[in-house]
Amino acid sequence: MMIDLNGTELDVLVRLVDEAIDGIGPEIHHTRTSEYKDDLKAQRLLLRNLHDRLATTAPITRGETASDYASAPLSTA
């Protein structure tokens, strides 16, 4: 599936993914159930991979690059 995003839309999407990643850390820390904690860690990894893909994606319009809008790729460590 392909979605055409302009620079502003890409910026919003990357910021939302960043916020979701930031929000998972404390939730993982405060979770006592190991199964749920593992699910959260898997979700964080998925979000980090998504962030990295978005950060290397160029918007469709005006020759903008994703680096104009997205932060650097996140490490998965």
MOPAC internal coordinates of N, CA, C and O (Angstrom, degrees):
PM7 1SCF
backbone

  N    0.0000 0     0.00 0     0.00 0    0    0    0
  C    1.4440 1     0.00 0     0.00 0    1    0    0
  C    1.5254 1   107.92 1     0.00 0    2    1    0
  O    1.2310 1   121.18 1   -40.63 1    3    2    1
  N    1.3019 1   115.34 1   139.37 1    3    2    1
  C    1.4561 1   120.68 1   177.86 1    5    3    2
  C    1.5149 1   108.96 1  -119.43 1    6    5    3
  O    1.2310 1   121.54 1   -39.87 1    7    6    5
  N    1.3234 1   114.66 1   140.13 1    7    6    5
  C    1.4620 1   121.38 1   176.08 1    9    7    6
  C    1.5199 1   107.04 1  -126.37 1   10    9    7
  O    1.2310 1   120.42 1   -51.44 1   11   10    9
  N    1.3068 1   116.81 1   128.56 1   11   10    9
  C    1.4605 1   121.09 1   176.98 1   13   11   10
  C    1.5259 1   108.90 1   -87.69 1   14   13   11
  O    1.2310 1   120.78 1   -59.85 1   15   14   13
  N    1.3313 1   116.11 1   120.15 1   15   14   13
  C    1.4582 1   121.79 1   179.08 1   17   15   14
  C    1.5135 1   109.73 1  -122.18 1   18   17   15
  O    1.2310 1   120.84 1   -40.60 1   19   18   17
  N    1.3292 1   116.00 1   139.40 1   19   18   17
  C    1.4571 1   118.46 1   171.54 1   21   19   18
  C    1.5319 1   107.66 1   -86.84 1   22   21   19
  O    1.2310 1   120.17 1    -3.19 1   23   22   21
  N    1.3003 1   117.28 1   176.81 1   23   22   21
  C    1.4558 1   121.40 1  -176.53 1   25   23   22
  C    1.5147 1   113.80 1   -59.32 1   26   25   23
  O    1.2310 1   120.26 1   138.97 1   27   26   25
  N    1.3136 1   117.11 1   -41.03 1   27   26   25
  C    1.4634 1   121.07 1  -179.27 1   29   27   26
  C    1.5295 1   110.86 1   -66.45 1   30   29   27
  O    1.2310 1   120.61 1   137.01 1   31   30   29
  N    1.3104 1   116.44 1   -42.99 1   31   30   29
  C    1.4641 1   120.18 1   178.87 1   33   31   30
  C    1.5304 1   111.07 1   -64.07 1   34   33   31
  O    1.2310 1   120.94 1   138.46 1   35   34   33
  N    1.3228 1   115.80 1   -41.54 1   35   34   33
  C    1.4664 1   120.04 1   177.77 1   37   35   34
  C    1.5209 1   110.52 1   -62.73 1   38   37   35
  O    1.2310 1   120.38 1   138.80 1   39   38   37
  N    1.3136 1   116.88 1   -41.20 1   39   38   37
  C    1.4586 1   121.93 1   178.51 1   41   39   38
  C    1.5273 1   110.87 1   -59.84 1   42   41   39
  O    1.2310 1   120.34 1   133.81 1   43   42   41
  N    1.3141 1   116.96 1   -46.19 1   43   42   41
  C    1.4683 1   121.35 1   179.81 1   45   43   42
  C    1.5262 1   110.02 1   -62.45 1   46   45   43
  O    1.2310 1   120.30 1   135.37 1   47   46   45
  N    1.3138 1   117.04 1   -44.63 1   47   46   45
  C    1.4584 1   120.93 1  -178.99 1   49   47   46
  C    1.5284 1   111.37 1   -63.19 1   50   49   47
  O    1.2310 1   120.02 1   136.35 1   51   50   49
  N    1.3200 1   117.57 1   -43.65 1   51   50   49
  C    1.4694 1   121.09 1   178.55 1   53   51   50
  C    1.5230 1   110.36 1   -63.75 1   54   53   51
  O    1.2310 1   120.34 1   138.14 1   55   54   53
  N    1.3167 1   116.96 1   -41.86 1   55   54   53
  C    1.4708 1   119.60 1   178.47 1   57   55   54
  C    1.5284 1   112.10 1   -63.39 1   58   57   55
  O    1.2310 1   120.14 1   140.71 1   59   58   57
  N    1.3186 1   117.34 1   -39.29 1   59   58   57
  C    1.4640 1   120.80 1   177.49 1   61   59   58
  C    1.5302 1   111.26 1   -64.28 1   62   61   59
  O    1.2310 1   120.73 1   138.83 1   63   62   61
  N    1.3140 1   116.22 1   -41.17 1   63   62   61
  C    1.4699 1   119.73 1   177.30 1   65   63   62
  C    1.5258 1   109.94 1   -65.47 1   66   65   63
  O    1.2310 1   120.09 1   137.68 1   67   66   65
  N    1.3264 1   117.44 1   -42.32 1   67   66   65
  C    1.4715 1   121.15 1   176.87 1   69   67   66
  C    1.5309 1   111.06 1   -58.10 1   70   69   67
  O    1.2310 1   120.50 1   135.31 1   71   70   69
  N    1.3240 1   116.65 1   -44.69 1   71   70   69
  C    1.4731 1   120.61 1   179.88 1   73   71   70
  C    1.5218 1   111.14 1   -63.88 1   74   73   71
  O    1.2310 1   120.59 1   141.19 1   75   74   73
  N    1.3189 1   116.47 1   -38.81 1   75   74   73
  C    1.4690 1   119.84 1   178.50 1   77   75   74
  C    1.5273 1   110.69 1   -65.52 1   78   77   75
  O    1.2310 1   120.35 1   139.10 1   79   78   77
  N    1.3229 1   116.94 1   -40.90 1   79   78   77
  C    1.4661 1   120.75 1   177.62 1   81   79   78
  C    1.5208 1   110.23 1   -62.88 1   82   81   79
  O    1.2310 1   120.50 1   134.17 1   83   82   81
  N    1.3283 1   116.65 1   -45.83 1   83   82   81
  C    1.4704 1   121.02 1   179.20 1   85   83   82
  C    1.5231 1   111.82 1   -61.05 1   86   85   83
  O    1.2310 1   120.23 1   143.99 1   87   86   85
  N    1.3215 1   117.17 1   -36.01 1   87   86   85
  C    1.4552 1   120.73 1  -177.87 1   89   87   86
  C    1.5202 1   114.15 1   -74.99 1   90   89   87
  O    1.2310 1   120.34 1   156.62 1   91   90   89
  N    1.3123 1   116.95 1   -23.38 1   91   90   89
  C    1.4565 1   120.01 1  -177.77 1   93   91   90
  C    1.5284 1   112.12 1   -74.77 1   94   93   91
  O    1.2310 1   120.00 1   145.65 1   95   94   93
  N    1.3310 1   117.60 1   -34.35 1   95   94   93
  C    1.4652 1   120.43 1  -177.72 1   97   95   94
  C    1.5189 1   113.36 1   -53.31 1   98   97   95
  O    1.2310 1   119.46 1   123.54 1   99   98   97
  N    1.3287 1   118.64 1   -56.46 1   99   98   97
  C    1.4645 1   119.66 1   178.75 1  101   99   98
  C    1.5264 1   113.05 1   -61.68 1  102  101   99
  O    1.2310 1   120.79 1   145.67 1  103  102  101
  N    1.3318 1   116.09 1   -34.33 1  103  102  101
  C    1.4573 1   118.72 1   179.54 1  105  103  102
  C    1.5300 1   110.48 1   -66.64 1  106  105  103
  O    1.2310 1   120.21 1   140.26 1  107  106  105
  N    1.3258 1   117.20 1   -39.74 1  107  106  105
  C    1.4635 1   120.79 1   175.99 1  109  107  106
  C    1.5206 1   109.72 1   -61.85 1  110  109  107
  O    1.2310 1   120.78 1   135.13 1  111  110  109
  N    1.3128 1   116.11 1   -44.87 1  111  110  109
  C    1.4664 1   121.37 1  -178.13 1  113  111  110
  C    1.5332 1   112.01 1   -60.69 1  114  113  111
  O    1.2310 1   120.14 1   141.85 1  115  114  113
  N    1.3155 1   117.33 1   -38.15 1  115  114  113
  C    1.4621 1   121.09 1  -174.81 1  117  115  114
  C    1.5310 1   113.97 1   -92.49 1  118  117  115
  O    1.2310 1   120.41 1   176.55 1  119  118  117
  N    1.3354 1   116.83 1    -3.45 1  119  118  117
  C    1.4569 1   120.21 1  -179.02 1  121  119  118
  C    1.5241 1   110.16 1   -82.43 1  122  121  119
  O    1.2310 1   120.88 1   -45.83 1  123  122  121
  N    1.3113 1   115.91 1   134.17 1  123  122  121
  C    1.4659 1   120.71 1  -178.75 1  125  123  122
  C    1.5201 1   112.73 1  -100.04 1  126  125  123
  O    1.2310 1   120.48 1   159.56 1  127  126  125
  N    1.3077 1   116.69 1   -20.44 1  127  126  125
  C    1.4625 1   120.74 1  -178.72 1  129  127  126
  C    1.5281 1   109.27 1   -85.40 1  130  129  127
  O    1.2310 1   120.70 1   -61.00 1  131  130  129
  N    1.3248 1   116.27 1   119.00 1  131  130  129
  C    1.4652 1   119.54 1  -175.16 1  133  131  130
  C    1.5270 1   112.33 1   -63.90 1  134  133  131
  O    1.2310 1   120.00 1   144.86 1  135  134  133
  N    1.3269 1   117.60 1   -35.14 1  135  134  133
  C    1.4560 1   119.93 1   179.11 1  137  135  134
  C    1.5292 1   110.93 1   -64.12 1  138  137  135
  O    1.2310 1   120.50 1   135.43 1  139  138  137
  N    1.3256 1   116.66 1   -44.57 1  139  138  137
  C    1.4626 1   120.51 1   178.50 1  141  139  138
  C    1.5260 1   110.65 1   -67.03 1  142  141  139
  O    1.2310 1   120.55 1   141.73 1  143  142  141
  N    1.3270 1   116.56 1   -38.27 1  143  142  141
  C    1.4640 1   120.78 1   178.16 1  145  143  142
  C    1.5304 1   109.90 1   -62.18 1  146  145  143
  O    1.2310 1   120.03 1   138.10 1  147  146  145
  N    1.3220 1   117.54 1   -41.90 1  147  146  145
  C    1.4648 1   121.00 1   177.54 1  149  147  146
  C    1.5274 1   111.05 1   -63.85 1  150  149  147
  O    1.2310 1   120.54 1   140.42 1  151  150  149
  N    1.3363 1   116.57 1   -39.58 1  151  150  149
  C    1.4642 1   120.44 1   177.00 1  153  151  150
  C    1.5340 1   110.98 1   -62.15 1  154  153  151
  O    1.2310 1   120.74 1   137.83 1  155  154  153
  N    1.3292 1   116.19 1   -42.17 1  155  154  153
  C    1.4652 1   120.14 1   179.07 1  157  155  154
  C    1.5240 1   111.41 1   -65.41 1  158  157  155
  O    1.2310 1   120.43 1   140.13 1  159  158  157
  N    1.3182 1   116.78 1   -39.87 1  159  158  157
  C    1.4697 1   120.48 1   178.45 1  161  159  158
  C    1.5276 1   110.47 1   -64.19 1  162  161  159
  O    1.2310 1   120.45 1   140.54 1  163  162  161
  N    1.3269 1   116.75 1   -39.46 1  163  162  161
  C    1.4666 1   120.55 1   177.46 1  165  163  162
  C    1.5305 1   110.18 1   -65.39 1  166  165  163
  O    1.2310 1   120.79 1   140.31 1  167  166  165
  N    1.3269 1   116.09 1   -39.69 1  167  166  165
  C    1.4623 1   119.88 1   178.29 1  169  167  166
  C    1.5316 1   110.63 1   -65.65 1  170  169  167
  O    1.2310 1   120.14 1   140.03 1  171  170  169
  N    1.3284 1   117.33 1   -39.97 1  171  170  169
  C    1.4632 1   120.77 1   178.06 1  173  171  170
  C    1.5243 1   110.76 1   -62.72 1  174  173  171
  O    1.2310 1   120.29 1   138.36 1  175  174  173
  N    1.3310 1   117.05 1   -41.64 1  175  174  173
  C    1.4568 1   120.48 1   178.10 1  177  175  174
  C    1.5277 1   110.72 1   -63.19 1  178  177  175
  O    1.2310 1   120.46 1   136.92 1  179  178  177
  N    1.3277 1   116.73 1   -43.08 1  179  178  177
  C    1.4528 1   120.74 1   177.55 1  181  179  178
  C    1.5285 1   110.67 1   -60.37 1  182  181  179
  O    1.2310 1   120.36 1   136.25 1  183  182  181
  N    1.3335 1   116.92 1   -43.75 1  183  182  181
  C    1.4668 1   120.74 1   179.35 1  185  183  182
  C    1.5232 1   111.41 1   -65.42 1  186  185  183
  O    1.2310 1   120.06 1   140.71 1  187  186  185
  N    1.3274 1   117.49 1   -39.29 1  187  186  185
  C    1.4723 1   120.35 1   177.50 1  189  187  186
  C    1.5190 1   111.00 1   -63.18 1  190  189  187
  O    1.2310 1   120.47 1   137.79 1  191  190  189
  N    1.3242 1   116.71 1   -42.21 1  191  190  189
  C    1.4663 1   120.21 1   177.50 1  193  191  190
  C    1.5251 1   111.12 1   -64.20 1  194  193  191
  O    1.2310 1   120.81 1   138.70 1  195  194  193
  N    1.3267 1   116.05 1   -41.30 1  195  194  193
  C    1.4553 1   120.43 1   176.56 1  197  195  194
  C    1.5277 1   110.79 1   -62.16 1  198  197  195
  O    1.2310 1   120.54 1   136.56 1  199  198  197
  N    1.3321 1   116.57 1   -43.44 1  199  198  197
  C    1.4670 1   121.01 1   177.98 1  201  199  198
  C    1.5242 1   110.32 1   -58.02 1  202  201  199
  O    1.2310 1   120.75 1   133.38 1  203  202  201
  N    1.3246 1   116.18 1   -46.62 1  203  202  201
  C    1.4664 1   119.80 1  -178.82 1  205  203  202
  C    1.5174 1   111.71 1   -62.52 1  206  205  203
  O    1.2310 1   120.18 1   140.64 1  207  206  205
  N    1.3249 1   117.26 1   -39.36 1  207  206  205
  C    1.4651 1   120.55 1   177.83 1  209  207  206
  C    1.5211 1   111.11 1   -66.40 1  210  209  207
  O    1.2310 1   120.55 1   138.30 1  211  210  209
  N    1.3198 1   116.56 1   -41.70 1  211  210  209
  C    1.4674 1   119.97 1   178.58 1  213  211  210
  C    1.5244 1   111.52 1   -66.38 1  214  213  211
  O    1.2310 1   120.65 1   141.44 1  215  214  213
  N    1.3321 1   116.36 1   -38.56 1  215  214  213
  C    1.4622 1   120.81 1  -177.47 1  217  215  214
  C    1.5259 1   111.97 1   -67.25 1  218  217  215
  O    1.2310 1   120.06 1   159.00 1  219  218  217
  N    1.3205 1   117.49 1   -21.00 1  219  218  217
  C    1.4672 1   120.28 1   179.28 1  221  219  218
  C    1.5261 1   112.08 1  -104.67 1  222  221  219
  O    1.2310 1   120.51 1  -170.59 1  223  222  221
  N    1.3290 1   116.62 1     9.41 1  223  222  221
  C    1.4566 1   122.18 1   179.60 1  225  223  222
  C    1.5180 1   109.90 1   -96.28 1  226  225  223
  O    1.2310 1   120.87 1   -45.27 1  227  226  225
  N    1.3018 1   115.93 1   134.73 1  227  226  225
  C    1.4613 1   120.26 1   177.32 1  229  227  226
  C    1.5223 1   109.51 1   -92.16 1  230  229  227
  O    1.2310 1   120.20 1   -44.76 1  231  230  229
  N    1.3337 1   117.22 1   135.24 1  231  230  229
  C    1.4645 1   119.73 1   174.16 1  233  231  230
  C    1.5232 1   110.38 1   -61.58 1  234  233  231
  O    1.2310 1   120.75 1   -20.54 1  235  234  233
  N    1.2914 1   116.17 1   159.46 1  235  234  233
  C    1.4636 1   122.11 1  -175.02 1  237  235  234
  C    1.5315 1   112.75 1   -76.53 1  238  237  235
  O    1.2310 1   119.47 1   149.48 1  239  238  237
  N    1.3352 1   118.61 1   -30.52 1  239  238  237
  C    1.4654 1   120.51 1  -170.58 1  241  239  238
  C    1.5240 1   113.11 1  -103.97 1  242  241  239
  O    1.2310 1   121.24 1   -24.86 1  243  242  241
  N    1.3095 1   115.23 1   155.14 1  243  242  241
  C    1.4591 1   126.53 1   169.27 1  245  243  242
  C    1.5214 1   115.36 1    56.07 1  246  245  243
  O    1.2310 1   118.73 1  -162.35 1  247  246  245
  N    1.3224 1   120.02 1    17.65 1  247  246  245
  C    1.4489 1   121.71 1   175.63 1  249  247  246
  C    1.5176 1   114.52 1    68.01 1  250  249  247
  O    1.2310 1   120.05 1  -163.65 1  251  250  249
  N    1.3218 1   117.51 1    16.35 1  251  250  249
  C    1.4560 1   120.32 1   178.59 1  253  251  250
  C    1.5212 1   108.52 1   -70.09 1  254  253  251
  O    1.2310 1   120.49 1   -26.94 1  255  254  253
  N    1.3163 1   116.68 1   153.06 1  255  254  253
  C    1.4547 1   119.88 1   174.97 1  257  255  254
  C    1.5185 1   109.05 1  -110.06 1  258  257  255
  O    1.2310 1   121.03 1   -23.26 1  259  258  257
  N    1.3003 1   115.64 1   156.74 1  259  258  257
  C    1.4629 1   119.67 1  -179.64 1  261  259  258
  C    1.5145 1   110.77 1   -61.88 1  262  261  259
  O    1.2310 1   119.96 1   149.75 1  263  262  261
  N    1.3321 1   117.68 1   -30.25 1  263  262  261
  C    1.4604 1   119.32 1  -179.40 1  265  263  262
  C    1.5234 1   111.70 1   -65.68 1  266  265  263
  O    1.2310 1   120.04 1   161.39 1  267  266  265
  N    1.3299 1   117.53 1   -18.61 1  267  266  265
  C    1.4600 1   120.65 1   174.96 1  269  267  266
  C    1.5253 1   111.06 1   -69.01 1  270  269  267
  O    1.2310 1   120.61 1   157.68 1  271  270  269
  N    1.3227 1   116.44 1   -22.32 1  271  270  269
  C    1.4546 1   121.09 1  -172.07 1  273  271  270
  C    1.5171 1   114.25 1  -122.16 1  274  273  271
  O    1.2310 1   119.67 1   150.71 1  275  274  273
  N    1.2986 1   118.23 1   -29.29 1  275  274  273
  C    1.4603 1   121.53 1  -173.88 1  277  275  274
  C    1.5235 1   110.65 1  -103.63 1  278  277  275
  O    1.2310 1   121.28 1   -29.62 1  279  278  277
  N    1.3143 1   115.16 1   150.38 1  279  278  277
  C    1.4538 1   119.49 1   174.04 1  281  279  278
  C    1.5189 1   108.99 1   -74.17 1  282  281  279
  O    1.2310 1   120.65 1    -8.11 1  283  282  281
  N    1.3190 1   116.36 1   171.89 1  283  282  281
  C    1.4501 1   121.34 1  -178.69 1  285  283  282
  C    1.5267 1   110.34 1   -62.81 1  286  285  283
  O    1.2310 1   120.48 1   -25.70 1  287  286  285
  N    1.3344 1   116.69 1   154.30 1  287  286  285
  C    1.4702 1   119.49 1   177.94 1  289  287  286
  C    1.5227 1   111.34 1   -56.37 1  290  289  287
  O    1.2310 1   121.43 1   -34.57 1  291  290  289
  N    1.3165 1   114.87 1   145.43 1  291  290  289
  C    1.4563 1   120.96 1   179.35 1  293  291  290
  C    1.5154 1   109.92 1   -87.78 1  294  293  291
  O    1.2310 1   120.48 1   -33.32 1  295  294  293
  N    1.3138 1   116.69 1   146.68 1  295  294  293
  C    1.4542 1   118.90 1   172.80 1  297  295  294
  C    1.5153 1   107.93 1   -80.44 1  298  297  295
  O    1.2310 1   120.60 1   -26.91 1  299  298  297
  N    1.3066 1   116.46 1   153.09 1  299  298  297
  C    1.4615 1   120.76 1  -179.63 1  301  299  298
  C    1.5169 1   111.42 1   -95.86 1  302  301  299
  O    1.2310 1   120.05 1  -170.82 1  303  302  301
  N    1.2997 1   117.50 1     9.18 1  303  302  301
  C    1.4651 1   121.00 1  -179.61 1  305  303  302
  C    1.5057 1   111.16 1   -75.73 1  306  305  303
  O    1.2310 1   120.10 1   180.00 1  307  306  305

